[in-house]
Amino acid sequence: MTLEDKVLIITGASSGIGEATAKKLSQDGAKVVLMARSEDKLKTLKQDIENNNGEALVISGDVTKSDDFKNAVQQTVDKFGKVDGLINNAGLMPLSFVEKLKTDEWEQMVDVNIKGVLNGVAAVLPELKKNKGGDIINISSMAAHRYFPGGAVYCATKSAVKMFSEGLRQELSPKYGINVTSIEPGAVDTNLTSTITDEDIKEKMKEMQKMTTLESEDIANAIHYTLTQPARVNINDVYIVPTEQK
């Protein structure tokens, strides 16, 4: 199956996994809606997609604001007439040890990693129900399966995304034909670690940098595989880690 004329909203589309996914899906005929706060980067990506005969819509928005998400869905419907799916990719990972009490960072992770996903689902669900089908893909993490130093809050948010995805699948798939998937990557070469302010964690991350990590394109390929299955197939979880990661 191809993605020809499918309309897919991608959050966190300005870089990393979101950017790679937008390029991959547009190459297979999807109309991609690029959502992030960095409008300039989105415009550059849109131009790149259009140069390769793809079609993209840029929407500047903050996933933590439900009105921004509602606006994104409305703009998508106005432009393309429908919404076929959502890739909830936006996320933050400012790792820190709990005793450092970086509570502002905790709240940011809860707002983006959990509330952002909830806002996205709430915004697109009426359209997917109307279509009697579609896809919701939530980017969780291998952190949903195991704790790692400094990851107490981050792991908790990604565990929430994984369990929320399973709840959605059980509630929505049999009733409305909406497929739901949790994508759970290990270490990926993105700027996700750029928000870390805990110096002790930064030191520990140096060890991980010696490992050959996944590339954003690897996750984009997993998302493409998920989206191109027959309607009868729901890929529940995709757990994908670097060969060298323990």
BAMI-554788 format. One line per field, with one value per residue (C-alpha): residue number from 1; residue in three letters; x, y, z. Coordinates in nm, 2 decimals, always signed. Layout:
BEGIN
vofi	[NUM ...] $
lovo	[Ala ...] $
xx	[X ...] $
yy	[Y ...] $
zz	[Z ...] $
//
This chain:
BEGIN
vofi	[1 2 3 4 5 6 7 8 9 10 11 12 13 14 15 16 17 18 19 20 21 22 23 24 25 26 27 28 29 30 31 32 33 34 35 36 37 38 39 40 41 42 43 44 45 46 47 48 49 50 51 52 53 54 55 56 57 58 59 60 61 62 63 64 65 66 67 68 69 70 71 72 73 74 75 76 77 78 79 80 81 82 83 84 85 86 87 88 89 90 91 92 93 94 95 96 97 98 99 100 101 102 103 104 105 106 107 108 109 110 111 112 113 114 115 116 117 118 119 120 121 122 123 124 125 126 127 128 129 130 131 132 133 134 135 136 137 138 139 140 141 142 143 144 145 146 147 148 149 150 151 152 153 154 155 156 157 158 159 160 161 162 163 164 165 166 167 168 169 170 171 172 173 174 175 176 177 178 179 180 181 182 183 184 185 186 187 188 189 190 191 192 193 194 195 196 197 198 199 200 201 202 203 204 205 206 207 208 209 210 211 212 213 214 215 216 217 218 219 220 221 222 223 224 225 226 227 228 229 230 231 232 233 234 235 236 237 238 239 240 241 242 243 244 245 246] $
lovo	[Met Thr Leu Glu Asp Lys Val Leu Ile Ile Thr Gly Ala Ser Ser Gly Ile Gly Glu Ala Thr Ala Lys Lys Leu Ser Gln Asp Gly Ala Lys Val Val Leu Met Ala Arg Ser Glu Asp Lys Leu Lys Thr Leu Lys Gln Asp Ile Glu Asn Asn Asn Gly Glu Ala Leu Val Ile Ser Gly Asp Val Thr Lys Ser Asp Asp Phe Lys Asn Ala Val Gln Gln Thr Val Asp Lys Phe Gly Lys Val Asp Gly Leu Ile Asn Asn Ala Gly Leu Met Pro Leu Ser Phe Val Glu Lys Leu Lys Thr Asp Glu Trp Glu Gln Met Val Asp Val Asn Ile Lys Gly Val Leu Asn Gly Val Ala Ala Val Leu Pro Glu Leu Lys Lys Asn Lys Gly Gly Asp Ile Ile Asn Ile Ser Ser Met Ala Ala His Arg Tyr Phe Pro Gly Gly Ala Val Tyr Cys Ala Thr Lys Ser Ala Val Lys Met Phe Ser Glu Gly Leu Arg Gln Glu Leu Ser Pro Lys Tyr Gly Ile Asn Val Thr Ser Ile Glu Pro Gly Ala Val Asp Thr Asn Leu Thr Ser Thr Ile Thr Asp Glu Asp Ile Lys Glu Lys Met Lys Glu Met Gln Lys Met Thr Thr Leu Glu Ser Glu Asp Ile Ala Asn Ala Ile His Tyr Thr Leu Thr Gln Pro Ala Arg Val Asn Ile Asn Asp Val Tyr Ile Val Pro Thr Glu Gln Lys] $
xx	[+0.00 +0.11 +0.03 -0.09 -0.32 -0.31 -0.32 -0.09 -0.01 +0.34 +0.44 +0.79 +0.85 +1.12 +1.41 +1.52 +1.26 +0.98 +1.17 +1.29 +0.94 +0.79 +1.04 +0.98 +0.60 +0.58 +0.80 +0.54 +0.26 +0.13 +0.03 +0.22 +0.12 +0.43 +0.37 +0.63 +0.72 +1.01 +0.83 +1.14 +1.27 +0.93 +0.93 +1.27 +1.15 +0.83 +1.05 +1.26 +0.96 +0.81 +1.14 +1.10 +0.74 +0.58 +0.31 +0.33 +0.14 +0.33 +0.15 +0.33 +0.20 +0.27 +0.15 +0.10 -0.18 -0.50 -0.62 -0.30 -0.38 -0.74 -0.63 -0.39 -0.66 -0.89 -0.63 -0.56 -0.92 -0.95 -0.65 -0.69 -1.05 -0.96 -0.72 -0.61 -0.36 -0.14 +0.22 +0.27 +0.64 +0.72 +0.91 +1.16 +1.43 +1.60 +1.73 +1.83 +1.86 +1.55 +1.74 +1.84 +1.48 +1.47 +1.09 +1.05 +1.20 +0.98 +0.67 +0.80 +0.83 +0.48 +0.34 +0.51 +0.55 +0.21 -0.03 +0.10 +0.00 -0.34 -0.40 -0.32 -0.55 -0.83 -0.80 -0.78 -1.02 -1.35 -1.21 -1.08 -1.42 -1.59 -1.36 -1.43 -1.06 -0.71 -0.39 -0.25 +0.12 +0.27 +0.64 +0.72 +1.07 +1.26 +1.25 +0.89 +1.05 +1.34 +1.48 +1.82 +2.01 +1.85 +1.54 +1.29 +1.05 +1.13 +1.08 +0.75 +0.62 +0.71 +0.55 +0.24 +0.25 +0.29 +0.00 -0.22 -0.15 -0.27 -0.58 -0.66 -0.61 -0.85 -1.11 -1.09 -0.96 -1.25 -1.51 -1.39 -1.11 -0.86 -0.51 -0.29 +0.08 +0.35 +0.69 +0.96 +1.32 +1.64 +1.92 +1.87 +2.11 +1.90 +1.92 +1.70 +1.98 +2.04 +1.80 +1.99 +2.12 +2.23 +2.62 +2.64 +2.41 +2.60 +2.91 +2.73 +2.60 +2.96 +2.97 +2.66 +2.81 +3.07 +2.80 +2.66 +2.31 +2.00 +1.94 +1.62 +1.56 +1.55 +1.25 +1.09 +1.12 +0.94 +0.66 +0.63 +0.61 +0.33 +0.13 +0.14 -0.01 -0.36 -0.65 -0.69 -0.34 -0.26 +0.11 +0.08 +0.44 +0.76 +1.06 +1.37 +1.71 +2.07 +2.25 +2.52 +2.28 +2.24] $
yy	[+0.00 +0.35 +0.68 +0.85 +1.15 +1.06 +1.37 +1.34 +1.59 +1.56 +1.75 +1.84 +1.85 +2.11 +1.87 +1.52 +1.24 +1.47 +1.62 +1.28 +1.14 +1.43 +1.37 +1.00 +1.01 +1.29 +1.09 +0.82 +1.06 +1.18 +1.54 +1.63 +1.90 +2.03 +2.15 +2.30 +2.63 +2.70 +2.84 +2.93 +2.58 +2.45 +2.67 +2.55 +2.19 +2.27 +2.40 +2.09 +1.87 +2.07 +2.06 +1.68 +1.69 +1.66 +1.87 +2.03 +2.27 +2.47 +2.54 +2.73 +2.59 +2.48 +2.13 +2.22 +2.46 +2.28 +2.58 +2.56 +2.20 +2.27 +2.54 +2.31 +2.05 +2.32 +2.46 +2.11 +2.04 +2.38 +2.31 +1.93 +1.85 +1.59 +1.44 +1.08 +1.06 +1.21 +1.15 +1.28 +1.33 +1.65 +1.57 +1.70 +1.51 +1.74 +1.45 +1.52 +1.35 +1.39 +1.54 +1.83 +1.93 +2.08 +2.10 +2.35 +2.09 +1.82 +2.03 +2.10 +1.72 +1.66 +1.94 +1.84 +1.47 +1.39 +1.68 +1.75 +1.40 +1.43 +1.76 +1.61 +1.31 +1.53 +1.76 +1.49 +1.23 +1.39 +1.39 +1.03 +0.91 +1.09 +0.91 +0.58 +0.51 +0.66 +0.64 +0.78 +0.72 +0.83 +0.85 +0.69 +0.55 +0.25 +0.46 +0.33 -0.01 +0.07 +0.34 +0.50 +0.75 +1.09 +0.96 +0.92 +1.19 +1.13 +0.76 +0.82 +1.05 +0.79 +0.51 +0.72 +0.76 +0.39 +0.30 +0.58 +0.44 +0.09 +0.24 +0.43 +0.12 -0.09 +0.18 +0.31 +0.04 -0.21 +0.05 +0.30 +0.13 +0.38 +0.22 +0.33 +0.26 +0.34 +0.38 +0.32 +0.41 +0.37 +0.62 +0.83 +1.09 +1.40 +1.72 +1.57 +1.58 +1.96 +2.05 +1.87 +2.12 +1.87 +1.86 +1.51 +1.38 +1.55 +1.37 +1.03 +1.11 +1.12 +0.74 +0.70 +0.93 +0.66 +0.42 +0.40 +0.53 +0.51 +0.78 +0.98 +0.80 +0.47 +0.59 +0.74 +0.40 +0.24 +0.49 +0.44 +0.06 +0.11 +0.34 +0.12 -0.19 -0.31 -0.17 -0.50 -0.47 -0.27 -0.25 -0.20 -0.13 -0.08 -0.12 -0.02 +0.02 +0.05 -0.28 -0.16 -0.04 -0.27] $
zz	[+0.00 -0.07 +0.11 -0.20 -0.11 +0.26 +0.48 +0.78 +1.06 +1.20 +1.52 +1.60 +1.23 +1.22 +1.29 +1.37 +1.35 +1.25 +0.96 +0.84 +0.86 +0.67 +0.38 +0.38 +0.38 +0.12 -0.11 -0.10 -0.19 +0.14 +0.19 +0.51 +0.76 +0.93 +1.29 +1.52 +1.68 +1.44 +1.14 +0.95 +0.97 +0.86 +0.56 +0.46 +0.49 +0.29 +0.01 +0.02 +0.00 -0.28 -0.47 -0.47 -0.60 -0.26 -0.10 +0.25 +0.47 +0.74 +1.07 +1.34 +1.67 +2.03 +2.11 +2.47 +2.37 +2.27 +2.07 +1.85 +1.78 +1.70 +1.47 +1.30 +1.23 +1.10 +0.87 +0.75 +0.67 +0.50 +0.28 +0.21 +0.30 +0.56 +0.81 +0.78 +1.06 +1.32 +1.41 +1.77 +1.76 +1.95 +2.27 +2.53 +2.72 +2.98 +3.19 +3.55 +3.88 +4.09 +4.39 +4.17 +4.18 +3.83 +3.86 +3.57 +3.35 +3.49 +3.41 +3.06 +2.99 +3.13 +2.92 +2.59 +2.62 +2.77 +2.74 +2.39 +2.28 +2.45 +2.28 +1.94 +1.99 +2.11 +1.81 +1.53 +1.68 +1.55 +1.20 +1.22 +1.36 +1.07 +0.83 +1.00 +0.99 +1.02 +1.21 +1.53 +1.59 +1.92 +1.96 +2.29 +2.38 +2.50 +2.82 +2.85 +2.93 +3.15 +3.38 +3.30 +3.52 +3.53 +3.34 +3.62 +3.49 +3.12 +3.16 +3.34 +3.05 +2.79 +2.99 +3.00 +2.62 +2.57 +2.79 +2.65 +2.31 +2.41 +2.57 +2.25 +2.04 +2.25 +2.25 +1.90 +1.67 +1.69 +1.70 +1.44 +1.24 +1.38 +1.41 +1.70 +1.73 +1.99 +1.84 +2.10 +1.98 +2.17 +2.12 +1.80 +1.66 +1.71 +1.91 +2.19 +2.44 +2.38 +2.66 +2.93 +3.19 +3.46 +3.44 +3.59 +3.32 +3.05 +3.17 +3.15 +2.80 +2.67 +2.70 +2.49 +2.22 +2.16 +2.04 +1.69 +1.74 +1.52 +1.26 +1.23 +0.89 +1.07 +1.27 +0.97 +0.79 +1.09 +1.07 +0.70 +0.75 +1.01 +0.79 +0.48 +0.63 +0.52 +0.72 +0.89 +1.05 +1.36 +1.45 +1.83 +1.92 +1.74 +1.97 +1.77 +1.93 +1.80 +1.76 +2.00 +2.28 +2.58] $
//
